[in-house]
Amino acid sequence: MHDLVINANNLSYAQILHDLNFTWHQGETIALIGPNGSGKSTLARLIAGLIEPTTGYVEITAKGVPLKRGPYGRWQAVGLVGQHPRRQCIGASVAEELSFGLINLGLPNHEVKYQVREIIQAIGMKGKENQSPATLSGGERQRLVVAAVLAMKPRFVVFDEALSMLDVRSEKRIIELLDKRGEGTGKLWITHDPELARKADRLWLLHDGRLWDEGKPENVLDDPQLRQNCHIQNRCEGLEARIKRKTHKSGNTDKTESAIPQSPVLQWLNIEIGNRLHLNKAVLAGEFIGIVGASGSGKSTLLESAIGLIAPSEGSIRVNGQRLDKKNLPAMRRNIRILLQEAGEYLLDRTVRQVIFWGEKGVDSVSERQYLERFDIDPVFLARSQETLSGGERQKVALAATLRTKPEVLLLDEPMLGLDAQGRKAVARVIGDLSSSLTTLYVTHDLCEVLPYANRIWLVDKGQVVRDCEVEDWDRYREEFRKAGVRIPI
């Protein structure tokens, strides 16, 4: 019986959230949307009991009677899947991660082992039971954390951008797992994805620290003005216009016009990295390559190998014709920069100014503001620690810091993670402006992000590039991309 309700009364937190009042019934699915920095993740932590409100309270009631903290405290009633799955993994192996909560619930060993086998099969990670979560892709870690939380059968679960790293197939697996193990569970989806928000029973809007219950999701999602105010955008909105601008900008240059052969900027010569990557490819100066594929297919490993974060066991990697090794690695890295999936995980705990303008002297305030405006970063953040920013805001700071060093080769791993529509437009504009002057490798699950800029598309599967095509020809392989779990334009 769905008899639990979460109630918030005049809930406030610091200067972030102000006088929030709401009810959330067990079994009800709610979508929470709002601009980056509006306080969505802060609200998630308040509901889960990870932080205490400045004023007001959150309580769980059963048939109108508040639950006391004790044997059935809020930690057991409410599960939270955070934005950064790396932070939430504590087990030494996939199996241990899934076992931890079940053991703490007091289940016997044989039942724990049975449930772990069932869950691993359900999330498509059979064969990785003994693998460390640190070696998984971002999407695989996201699947693992969702499954570990659901294994404890909470009455409510808060999903904070919990599907943002997943390809289409992986997302479908998680939804199926939710239907099976989360039946009767209250779900709160914090998301910028209108397609996901549309599936909810109710939609909440958080803006300027205040919460509005908008009722049915279509009340907002079908209203152009409200969508604009809420920074909501469909995945491929404006795609055709951006592709036309790219075509007009590049002109109709004959590809055979240049008679001078180019030397590769990046080259993988028959490299092997365990069973994660098998590659024999080259990238020419000025190319923009969109790299797509399912979670765990080897896309991030490919990028990390290009900057020497992972060394091949066989074969060699060359940068501008020179073999990449320990001796020349520092020199090679001066001209190559990488933006990893979870940007907030590797930014040093300094102020935003120190992160972006590290080592620079004499940068005046006007120049600082002009540079930040390109990335839709509010100048008031300059004196703040990056740890106080939202996930989307940290993503923009990380990209701004990466590009401030003026690299020749740019490696982007899901740079749009956690961004609202306004942030996505700003980042897309910056990438578009630089696409003709940089060599860029851009990893994503979504072809809409790279079609306006890419010269070539690589489809990666099981550590290999199984399709290498000119961007103009991608539609010929539409079904191949779809079967691989890639999000494609409709």
C-alpha positions as CSV (number, residue, x, y, z in Angstrom):
1,M,0.0,0.0,0.0
2,H,1.4,3.4,-1.0
3,D,0.8,5.2,2.4
4,L,4.0,7.3,2.8
5,V,4.1,11.0,1.9
6,I,7.0,13.5,2.0
7,N,5.9,16.9,3.2
8,A,8.0,20.1,3.1
9,N,6.9,23.1,5.2
10,N,8.4,26.6,4.7
11,L,11.7,24.9,3.7
12,S,14.6,27.3,3.2
13,Y,18.4,26.8,2.9
14,A,20.9,29.6,3.1
15,Q,20.4,32.0,0.3
16,I,19.6,29.2,-2.2
17,L,16.0,28.0,-1.4
18,H,13.2,30.1,0.0
19,D,10.0,29.0,1.7
20,L,9.3,25.8,-0.2
21,N,6.1,23.9,0.4
22,F,5.2,20.6,-1.3
23,T,3.8,17.1,-0.9
24,W,5.2,14.0,-2.7
25,H,3.2,10.8,-2.5
26,Q,4.7,7.3,-2.6
27,G,4.3,5.9,-6.1
28,E,4.1,9.4,-7.7
29,T,6.6,10.4,-10.4
30,I,7.6,14.1,-10.4
31,A,9.9,15.9,-12.8
32,L,11.9,18.8,-11.4
33,I,13.3,21.4,-13.8
34,G,15.1,24.7,-13.5
35,P,18.1,26.6,-14.7
36,N,21.7,25.7,-13.7
37,G,22.3,27.0,-10.2
38,S,18.6,27.2,-9.2
39,G,19.1,24.9,-6.2
40,K,17.8,21.6,-7.6
41,S,20.7,19.5,-6.2
42,T,20.4,21.3,-2.9
43,L,16.7,20.4,-2.7
44,A,17.6,16.8,-3.5
45,R,20.1,16.7,-0.6
46,L,17.5,18.2,1.8
47,I,14.8,15.7,0.8
48,A,17.3,12.8,1.4
49,G,18.4,14.2,4.7
50,L,22.0,14.8,3.8
51,I,21.8,18.4,4.9
52,E,19.6,20.2,7.3
53,P,17.4,23.2,6.3
54,T,18.1,26.7,7.6
55,T,14.4,27.1,8.4
56,G,11.4,24.9,8.0
57,Y,11.4,21.1,7.7
58,V,11.0,18.0,5.6
59,E,9.1,15.0,7.1
60,I,7.8,11.7,6.0
61,T,4.4,10.7,7.2
62,A,2.6,7.3,7.2
63,K,-1.2,7.8,7.2
64,G,-0.7,11.3,8.4
65,V,1.6,10.4,11.3
66,P,5.3,11.6,11.0
67,L,7.9,8.9,11.0
68,K,10.4,9.1,13.8
69,R,14.1,8.9,13.0
70,G,15.2,5.5,14.2
71,P,15.0,1.9,12.8
72,Y,13.2,3.3,9.8
73,G,14.9,6.6,9.3
74,R,14.8,8.8,6.3
75,W,18.1,7.3,5.0
76,Q,16.2,4.0,4.4
77,A,13.0,5.6,3.1
78,V,14.7,7.9,0.5
79,G,17.4,7.0,-1.9
80,L,19.5,9.5,-3.8
81,V,21.3,9.0,-7.1
82,G,23.6,12.0,-7.4
83,Q,25.0,13.8,-10.4
84,H,28.5,12.4,-10.0
85,P,28.4,8.6,-9.8
86,R,32.2,8.5,-9.1
87,R,31.6,10.1,-5.7
88,Q,28.8,7.6,-4.8
89,C,30.8,4.4,-5.6
90,I,32.4,2.9,-2.4
91,G,32.8,-0.8,-3.3
92,A,36.1,-2.3,-4.5
93,S,34.2,-4.2,-7.2
94,V,30.8,-4.0,-9.1
95,A,29.5,-7.0,-7.0
96,E,30.7,-5.4,-3.7
97,E,29.0,-2.1,-4.7
98,L,25.7,-3.9,-5.2
99,S,26.1,-6.0,-2.1
100,F,26.8,-3.3,0.4
101,G,23.3,-2.0,0.9
102,L,21.8,-5.5,0.8
103,I,24.1,-6.7,3.6
104,N,23.3,-3.6,5.7
105,L,19.6,-4.5,5.3
106,G,20.4,-7.8,7.1
107,L,19.7,-10.1,4.2
108,P,21.4,-13.6,4.3
109,N,24.4,-14.2,2.1
110,H,22.7,-16.5,-0.3
111,E,19.9,-13.9,-0.9
112,V,22.5,-11.2,-1.4
113,K,24.4,-13.2,-4.0
114,Y,21.2,-14.1,-5.8
115,Q,20.0,-10.5,-6.0
116,V,23.4,-9.2,-7.1
117,R,23.4,-11.8,-10.0
118,E,19.9,-10.7,-11.0
119,I,20.7,-7.0,-10.9
120,I,24.0,-7.4,-12.8
121,Q,22.1,-9.2,-15.6
122,A,19.4,-6.5,-15.6
123,I,21.8,-3.6,-16.1
124,G,23.8,-5.4,-18.8
125,M,27.1,-5.7,-16.8
126,K,27.5,-9.5,-16.7
127,G,31.2,-10.4,-16.8
128,K,32.2,-7.2,-14.9
129,E,31.3,-8.5,-11.4
130,N,34.9,-8.3,-10.2
131,Q,35.8,-5.1,-12.0
132,S,36.6,-2.0,-10.1
133,P,34.0,0.8,-10.5
134,A,36.9,3.2,-11.2
135,T,37.6,1.3,-14.4
136,L,34.0,1.7,-15.7
137,S,32.8,4.3,-18.1
138,G,30.7,7.2,-16.8
139,G,27.5,5.6,-18.1
140,E,28.4,2.2,-16.6
141,R,29.0,3.8,-13.2
142,Q,25.7,5.7,-13.5
143,R,23.9,2.4,-14.2
144,L,25.7,0.8,-11.2
145,V,24.8,3.5,-8.7
146,V,21.1,3.5,-9.8
147,A,21.0,-0.2,-9.4
148,A,22.7,-0.1,-6.0
149,V,20.2,2.4,-4.7
150,L,17.2,0.5,-6.1
151,A,18.5,-2.7,-4.5
152,M,17.7,-1.3,-1.1
153,K,14.0,-0.8,-2.2
154,P,13.5,2.7,-0.9
155,R,10.0,4.1,-0.8
156,F,11.2,7.3,-2.6
157,V,14.2,7.9,-5.0
158,V,15.6,11.2,-6.1
159,F,17.4,11.0,-9.5
160,D,19.7,14.0,-9.9
161,E,20.5,14.0,-13.7
162,A,20.9,10.2,-13.2
163,L,20.5,9.2,-16.8
164,S,22.6,12.0,-18.4
165,M,25.5,9.7,-19.3
166,L,23.4,6.9,-20.7
167,D,23.0,5.9,-24.3
168,V,19.5,4.9,-25.5
169,R,19.9,1.2,-24.8
170,S,21.3,1.7,-21.3
171,E,18.5,4.2,-20.5
172,K,15.9,1.6,-21.5
173,R,17.5,-1.0,-19.2
174,I,17.4,1.4,-16.3
175,I,13.7,2.3,-16.9
176,E,12.9,-1.4,-17.1
177,L,14.8,-2.0,-13.8
178,L,12.8,0.8,-12.3
179,D,9.5,-0.7,-13.5
180,K,10.6,-4.1,-12.0
181,R,12.3,-3.2,-8.7
182,G,10.9,0.3,-8.2
183,E,7.2,-0.5,-8.5
184,G,5.3,1.7,-6.1
185,T,8.3,3.9,-5.5
186,G,8.0,7.6,-5.6
187,K,10.4,9.0,-8.2
188,L,11.7,12.6,-8.5
189,W,13.5,13.2,-11.8
190,I,15.8,16.2,-11.7
191,T,16.5,16.8,-15.4
192,H,17.0,19.2,-18.3
193,D,15.5,16.6,-20.7
194,P,12.0,17.5,-21.8
195,E,11.4,13.9,-23.2
196,L,12.0,12.5,-19.7
197,A,10.1,15.2,-17.9
198,R,7.0,14.5,-20.1
199,K,6.7,11.0,-18.6
200,A,6.1,12.4,-15.1
201,D,2.8,12.7,-13.3
202,R,3.6,16.2,-12.2
203,L,6.2,18.9,-13.0
204,W,7.9,21.2,-10.5
205,L,9.7,24.3,-11.6
206,L,12.5,25.7,-9.4
207,H,13.6,29.2,-10.2
208,D,15.3,31.9,-8.1
209,G,15.1,29.6,-5.1
210,R,11.3,29.3,-5.3
211,L,9.2,26.3,-6.2
212,W,6.1,26.1,-8.4
213,D,3.9,23.1,-8.9
214,E,3.0,23.3,-12.6
215,G,0.7,20.2,-12.6
216,K,0.8,18.2,-15.8
217,P,4.2,18.4,-17.6
218,E,2.6,19.5,-20.8
219,N,1.4,22.7,-19.1
220,V,5.0,23.9,-19.4
221,L,6.5,21.7,-22.1
222,D,3.9,22.7,-24.7
223,D,4.2,26.5,-23.9
224,P,7.0,28.1,-25.9
225,Q,7.3,31.1,-23.5
226,L,7.4,29.0,-20.4
227,R,10.0,26.7,-22.1
228,Q,12.2,29.7,-22.8
229,N,11.8,31.0,-19.2
230,C,12.7,27.6,-17.8
231,H,15.7,27.1,-20.1
232,I,14.2,24.0,-21.7
233,Q,15.2,22.9,-25.2
234,N,14.6,19.8,-27.3
235,R,17.7,17.8,-28.2
236,C,17.8,18.8,-31.9
237,E,16.2,22.2,-31.7
238,G,17.8,24.5,-34.2
239,L,19.9,21.7,-35.7
240,E,19.0,22.5,-39.4
241,A,19.9,26.1,-39.0
242,R,23.2,25.3,-37.4
243,I,24.1,22.9,-40.1
244,K,23.2,25.5,-42.8
245,R,25.5,28.1,-41.0
246,K,28.3,25.5,-41.0
247,T,27.8,24.8,-44.8
248,H,27.7,28.5,-45.6
249,K,30.8,29.2,-43.5
250,S,32.8,26.4,-45.0
251,G,31.6,26.9,-48.6
252,N,31.6,24.2,-51.2
253,T,35.3,23.6,-51.3
254,D,36.4,20.7,-53.4
255,K,38.0,18.1,-51.1
256,T,40.6,17.3,-53.7
257,E,41.7,20.9,-54.0
258,S,44.7,20.6,-51.7
259,A,47.5,18.7,-53.4
260,I,49.8,18.7,-50.3
261,P,49.2,15.6,-48.2
262,Q,48.8,16.3,-44.4
263,S,50.7,14.5,-41.7
264,P,48.4,13.2,-38.9
265,V,48.2,15.2,-35.7
266,L,47.1,12.1,-33.7
267,Q,47.8,8.6,-34.8
268,W,47.0,5.2,-33.1
269,L,49.2,2.5,-34.7
270,N,47.6,-0.9,-33.9
271,I,47.3,-0.2,-30.2
272,E,45.8,-2.5,-27.6
273,I,44.6,-1.5,-24.2
274,G,43.4,-4.7,-22.6
275,N,40.0,-5.6,-23.9
276,R,39.0,-1.9,-23.9
277,L,40.5,-0.5,-27.0
278,H,41.9,-1.8,-30.3
279,L,42.7,1.1,-32.7
280,N,44.5,1.9,-35.9
281,K,43.4,5.4,-36.8
282,A,44.7,8.8,-37.7
283,V,43.4,12.4,-37.2
284,L,44.5,15.3,-39.5
285,A,45.0,18.9,-38.4
286,G,41.8,20.9,-38.2
287,E,39.5,17.8,-38.3
288,F,36.5,17.7,-36.0
289,I,35.6,14.1,-35.3
290,G,32.3,13.2,-33.5
291,I,32.8,9.9,-31.5
292,V,29.6,8.1,-30.6
293,G,28.7,4.7,-29.3
294,A,27.1,2.9,-26.3
295,S,28.2,3.3,-22.7
296,G,31.4,1.3,-22.1
297,S,32.2,0.9,-25.8
298,G,35.6,2.6,-25.3
299,K,35.0,6.2,-26.3
300,S,36.5,7.7,-23.1
301,T,39.4,5.3,-23.2
302,L,40.1,6.5,-26.7
303,L,40.4,10.1,-25.6
304,E,42.4,9.3,-22.5
305,S,44.9,7.4,-24.6
306,A,45.5,10.4,-26.8
307,I,46.8,12.4,-23.9
308,G,48.7,9.6,-22.2
309,L,46.3,9.0,-19.2
310,I,46.2,5.4,-20.3
311,A,49.2,3.6,-22.0
312,P,48.8,0.9,-24.6
313,S,50.1,-2.6,-23.9
314,E,50.8,-3.0,-27.7
315,G,51.3,-0.6,-30.6
316,S,52.1,3.1,-30.3
317,I,50.5,6.5,-30.2
318,R,52.0,9.4,-32.2
319,V,51.4,13.1,-31.7
320,N,52.6,15.2,-34.6
321,G,54.7,12.3,-35.7
322,Q,56.5,11.7,-32.4
323,R,55.9,8.6,-30.3
324,L,54.0,9.4,-27.1
325,D,56.0,8.1,-24.1
326,K,56.9,9.0,-20.6
327,K,59.9,11.2,-21.6
328,N,58.0,13.5,-24.0
329,L,54.6,13.3,-22.3
330,P,54.8,16.7,-20.5
331,A,55.8,18.5,-23.8
332,M,53.1,16.8,-25.8
333,R,50.4,17.8,-23.3
334,R,51.1,21.5,-23.6
335,N,49.2,21.5,-26.9
336,I,46.5,18.9,-26.0
337,R,43.7,19.5,-23.5
338,I,41.0,17.2,-22.4
339,L,37.6,17.9,-20.7
340,L,36.6,14.7,-18.8
341,Q,33.1,13.6,-18.2
342,E,32.7,14.6,-14.6
343,A,34.5,18.0,-14.6
344,G,33.8,18.8,-11.0
345,E,35.8,15.7,-10.0
346,Y,39.2,17.0,-11.1
347,L,38.9,20.8,-10.7
348,L,41.1,21.9,-7.8
349,D,39.2,23.4,-4.9
350,R,40.1,27.0,-5.7
351,T,38.1,30.0,-6.7
352,V,36.6,30.2,-10.1
353,R,39.0,33.0,-11.0
354,Q,42.0,30.8,-10.0
355,V,40.6,27.8,-11.9
356,I,40.1,29.7,-15.2
357,F,42.9,32.2,-15.1
358,W,45.5,30.0,-13.3
359,G,49.0,31.4,-13.6
360,E,47.9,34.6,-15.4
361,K,48.9,38.0,-14.1
362,G,47.5,41.4,-15.0
363,V,44.1,40.2,-16.4
364,D,41.8,43.2,-15.9
365,S,38.2,42.8,-14.8
366,V,36.8,43.8,-18.2
367,S,38.7,41.1,-19.9
368,E,37.6,38.6,-17.3
369,R,34.0,39.5,-17.7
370,Q,34.1,39.3,-21.5
371,Y,35.7,35.9,-21.4
372,L,33.2,34.6,-18.9
373,E,30.3,35.9,-21.0
374,R,31.3,33.6,-23.9
375,F,30.5,30.6,-21.6
376,D,27.4,32.1,-19.9
377,I,29.3,32.2,-16.6
378,D,28.1,34.9,-14.1
379,P,31.1,37.1,-13.1
380,V,29.8,37.1,-9.5
381,F,31.2,33.5,-9.3
382,L,34.8,34.6,-9.8
383,A,35.4,34.8,-6.0
384,R,33.5,31.6,-5.2
385,S,34.9,28.2,-4.8
386,Q,34.0,25.9,-7.7
387,E,32.7,23.4,-5.1
388,T,29.8,25.8,-4.3
389,L,28.6,25.7,-8.0
390,S,26.0,23.4,-9.5
391,G,27.2,20.5,-11.7
392,G,26.3,22.5,-14.9
393,E,28.1,25.6,-13.7
394,R,31.2,23.6,-12.9
395,Q,31.0,22.1,-16.4
396,K,31.1,25.5,-18.0
397,V,34.0,26.6,-15.7
398,A,36.0,23.5,-16.7
399,L,35.5,24.2,-20.4
400,A,36.5,27.8,-19.9
401,A,39.6,26.8,-18.1
402,T,40.5,24.2,-20.7
403,L,40.2,26.6,-23.6
404,R,42.0,29.5,-21.8
405,T,45.2,27.6,-22.4
406,K,44.7,27.8,-26.2
407,P,45.3,24.2,-27.1
408,E,45.9,22.9,-30.7
409,V,44.0,19.7,-30.0
410,L,40.8,19.6,-27.9
411,L,39.4,16.4,-26.5
412,L,35.8,16.7,-25.2
413,D,34.1,13.9,-23.3
414,E,30.3,14.7,-23.0
415,P,30.8,18.5,-22.6
416,M,27.1,19.2,-22.4
417,L,26.5,17.1,-19.2
418,G,24.3,18.9,-16.7
419,L,23.7,22.0,-18.8
420,D,20.4,23.8,-19.2
421,A,19.3,25.1,-22.6
422,Q,21.0,28.5,-22.2
423,G,24.3,26.8,-21.1
424,R,24.1,24.3,-24.0
425,K,23.7,27.2,-26.5
426,A,26.7,29.1,-25.0
427,V,28.9,26.0,-25.1
428,A,27.8,25.0,-28.6
429,R,28.5,28.6,-29.8
430,V,32.1,28.5,-28.4
431,I,32.8,25.1,-29.8
432,G,31.4,26.2,-33.2
433,D,33.5,29.3,-33.2
434,L,36.7,27.3,-32.5
435,S,35.9,24.3,-34.7
436,S,37.8,25.7,-37.7
437,S,40.9,26.5,-35.8
438,L,41.3,23.5,-33.6
439,T,41.6,19.7,-34.0
440,T,38.7,18.4,-32.0
441,L,37.6,15.0,-30.9
442,Y,34.1,15.1,-29.3
443,V,32.6,12.1,-27.5
444,T,28.8,12.0,-27.1
445,H,25.8,9.7,-27.2
446,D,23.9,12.3,-29.2
447,L,24.5,13.0,-32.8
448,C,22.6,16.3,-32.7
449,E,25.5,17.7,-30.6
450,V,28.2,17.1,-33.3
451,L,26.5,17.1,-36.7
452,P,26.8,21.0,-37.1
453,Y,30.6,20.9,-36.6
454,A,32.0,17.5,-37.4
455,N,33.9,16.4,-40.5
456,R,33.7,12.7,-39.7
457,I,31.8,10.4,-37.4
458,W,33.3,7.5,-35.6
459,L,31.0,4.8,-34.2
460,V,32.8,2.9,-31.5
461,D,31.7,-0.6,-30.4
462,K,33.6,-3.0,-28.1
463,G,36.7,-0.9,-28.3
464,Q,36.9,-0.6,-32.1
465,V,35.9,2.0,-34.6
466,V,33.3,0.0,-36.5
467,R,32.1,2.9,-38.7
468,D,34.1,5.9,-40.0
469,C,32.1,8.1,-42.3
470,E,31.9,11.6,-43.6
471,V,29.4,13.6,-41.6
472,E,27.3,14.2,-44.8
473,D,26.9,10.4,-45.1
474,W,25.7,9.7,-41.6
475,D,22.1,9.2,-42.6
476,R,23.1,6.2,-44.8
477,Y,24.0,4.4,-41.6
478,R,21.1,5.7,-39.5
479,E,20.0,2.2,-38.5
480,E,23.5,1.1,-37.5
481,F,23.8,4.2,-35.2
482,R,20.3,3.5,-33.8
483,K,21.1,-0.1,-33.0
484,A,24.3,1.0,-31.2
485,G,22.2,3.1,-28.8
486,V,23.2,6.4,-30.3
487,R,20.6,9.2,-30.1
488,I,19.9,10.3,-33.6
489,P,17.8,13.1,-35.1
490,I,14.2,12.1,-35.8
